[in-house]
Every structure is written in C-alpha cells, then in structure tokens.
C-alpha cells in the first residue's frame, strides 16, 4: 500500500491473524519487512486486538517469527517502539506474556525515553500487566518484576 505495508502486515494490523500467518509463509521477505514507519509484522500483531479464538494462532505466529525465522523480538519502529511497547500500550496481555517469554526487554527505551515498563506504570491496567510479565518471567508465580 501507500505506506509500504505488505498484505501480511495489513492482515496483522487489522487482526486477521489467520490471513497474516498464511501470507507470511508465502514469502520469506515478509518476515522482516518494514513499512514507512519501520513497523514489522510483530508490531502489527502486538497492536491488534484479535478475537479470543485467534489468540493461540497469534501466539504461535509470534513464536515462529522469533524462534524459527529469527525476527528480532526487540526490533523497533521509527518511534523506537518495540512490539512489547505496543502490546503494553494496548493491554494485549497474551502478547505481553509471549514477548517477555521470548526475551523482549521491558526496559528498552523508545525515542521518547519510555520503556515498556513505563507504559505499564502509566496504564490504568497496571496490575494486570505486571501480573502478565511476572507470569512470563516466573511461570511458577515466583518473584516480582516491580
């Protein structure tokens, strides 16, 4: 499109994860492609609010992109936001958990000097987000990330 987004990226941004998954498998260039704002498929998946029935597919696709296709989990867009920044901002709890499990840095600063951890502290959903990160880092429920 006019913003440099591929069909897979548009599918990710609009919550059509099943289409995104299919399109991303067609071309290897899709996996690391960036639009004019340097957003990737990971950014789109982290920002979209998918239907509850699509959460498992979304998590599986993110896992494949990072583990199998070596998409950097902390890749940043032009604003310096990683997928974790966007997932925290959108209160996308399953995505926050998955990104942290995959090694996303909750202290990575964007160009405005804000980290995903700062996004959490500014959110009215602070407790739920902290719990999600805690579960990701300590699956048995041990430890505290505050």
C-alpha positions as CSV (number, residue, x, y, z in Angstrom):
1,X,0.0,0.0,0.0
2,X,1.0,3.7,0.1
3,X,2.7,3.2,3.5
4,X,4.9,0.3,2.4
5,X,2.8,-2.3,4.2
6,X,2.6,-5.7,2.8
7,X,-0.6,-7.8,2.7
8,X,0.7,-9.8,5.7
9,X,1.4,-6.6,7.6
10,X,-2.1,-5.2,6.9
11,X,-3.6,-8.5,8.0
12,X,-1.6,-8.3,11.2
13,X,-2.7,-4.7,12.0
14,X,-6.3,-5.4,11.3
15,X,-6.5,-8.6,13.5
16,X,-6.8,-11.1,10.6
17,X,-4.1,-13.3,12.1
18,X,-5.1,-16.4,10.1
19,X,-4.5,-14.4,6.9
20,X,-1.3,-13.0,8.2
21,X,0.0,-16.4,9.1
22,X,-0.8,-17.7,5.6
23,X,0.7,-14.7,3.8
24,X,3.8,-14.7,5.9
25,X,4.5,-18.3,4.9
26,X,4.3,-17.4,1.2
27,X,7.4,-15.1,1.0
28,X,10.4,-15.2,3.3
29,X,10.8,-11.4,2.7
30,X,7.5,-10.8,4.7
31,X,9.0,-11.8,8.0
32,X,11.4,-8.9,8.3
33,X,9.7,-6.3,6.1
34,X,9.2,-2.8,7.5
35,X,6.7,-0.2,6.4
36,X,7.5,3.5,6.1
37,X,7.4,3.8,9.9
38,X,9.6,0.8,10.3
39,X,6.8,-1.3,11.7
40,X,7.1,-5.1,11.2
41,X,4.6,-7.9,11.4
42,X,5.5,-8.2,15.1
43,X,4.4,-4.6,15.7
44,X,1.1,-5.3,13.9
45,X,0.4,-8.5,15.9
46,X,1.2,-6.7,19.2
47,X,-1.1,-3.8,18.4
48,X,-4.1,-5.7,17.1
49,X,-6.9,-6.8,19.4
50,X,-7.7,-10.2,17.9
51,X,-10.8,-12.3,18.6
52,X,-10.3,-14.6,21.6
53,X,-10.5,-17.6,19.2
54,X,-7.4,-16.2,17.4
55,X,-5.1,-15.7,20.4
56,X,-3.5,-19.2,20.1
57,X,-2.8,-18.6,16.4
58,X,-1.3,-15.2,17.2
59,X,0.9,-16.5,19.9
60,X,2.1,-19.4,17.6
61,X,2.8,-17.0,14.8
62,X,4.9,-14.7,17.0
63,X,6.8,-17.7,18.3
64,X,7.5,-18.9,14.8
65,X,8.6,-15.4,13.7
66,X,11.1,-15.1,16.5
67,X,12.3,-18.6,17.1
68,X,12.2,-20.1,13.6
69,X,12.6,-17.2,11.3
70,X,14.9,-15.1,13.6
71,X,12.9,-12.0,13.6
72,X,14.5,-9.9,16.4
73,X,12.0,-9.7,19.3
74,X,13.1,-6.2,20.2
75,X,13.1,-4.8,16.7
76,X,12.0,-1.1,16.9
77,X,10.0,1.1,14.6
78,X,10.8,4.7,13.7
79,X,9.5,5.9,17.1
80,X,11.7,3.4,18.9
81,X,8.8,1.3,20.0
82,X,9.3,-2.5,20.1
83,X,6.4,-4.9,19.9
84,X,6.4,-5.1,23.7
85,X,5.9,-1.3,23.9
86,X,2.8,-1.6,21.7
87,X,1.4,-4.7,23.5
88,X,1.7,-2.9,26.8
89,X,0.1,0.2,25.4
90,X,-2.8,-1.8,24.0
91,X,-3.0,-4.0,27.2
92,X,-2.6,-7.1,25.0
93,X,-1.9,-9.5,27.9
94,X,-1.3,-12.7,26.0
95,X,1.1,-10.9,23.7
96,X,3.0,-9.3,26.6
97,X,3.4,-12.7,28.2
98,X,4.7,-14.3,24.9
99,X,7.1,-11.4,24.0
100,X,8.6,-11.5,27.5
101,X,9.0,-15.3,27.3
102,X,10.8,-14.8,24.0
103,X,13.2,-12.4,25.6
104,X,11.7,-8.9,24.9
105,X,13.3,-6.3,27.1
106,X,10.8,-4.5,29.3
107,X,13.4,-1.7,29.9
108,X,14.1,-0.9,26.3
109,X,13.7,2.9,25.8
110,X,12.0,4.4,22.8
111,X,12.9,7.7,21.3
112,X,10.7,9.5,23.9
113,X,12.6,7.8,26.7
114,X,9.7,5.5,27.6
115,X,10.1,1.8,28.2
116,X,7.5,-1.0,28.2
117,X,7.8,-1.0,31.9
118,X,7.0,2.8,31.9
119,X,4.0,2.1,29.6
120,X,2.8,-0.4,32.3
121,X,3.3,2.1,35.1
122,X,1.2,4.7,33.3
123,X,-1.6,2.3,32.5
124,X,-4.8,2.0,34.4
125,X,-4.3,-1.7,33.8
126,X,-1.0,-1.7,35.7
127,X,-1.8,-4.6,38.0
128,X,-2.9,-6.9,35.1
129,X,0.2,-6.0,33.0
130,X,2.6,-6.5,35.9
131,X,1.0,-9.9,36.6
132,X,1.4,-10.9,33.0
133,X,5.1,-10.0,33.0
134,X,5.5,-11.8,36.3
135,X,3.9,-14.9,34.9
136,X,6.1,-14.8,31.8
137,X,9.3,-14.5,33.8
138,X,8.3,-16.8,36.6
139,X,5.8,-19.3,35.4
140,X,5.5,-20.9,38.8
141,X,4.5,-17.5,40.2
142,X,7.7,-16.8,41.9
143,X,9.4,-13.4,42.0
144,X,8.4,-9.8,41.4
145,X,9.3,-7.5,38.5
146,X,8.5,-4.2,40.1
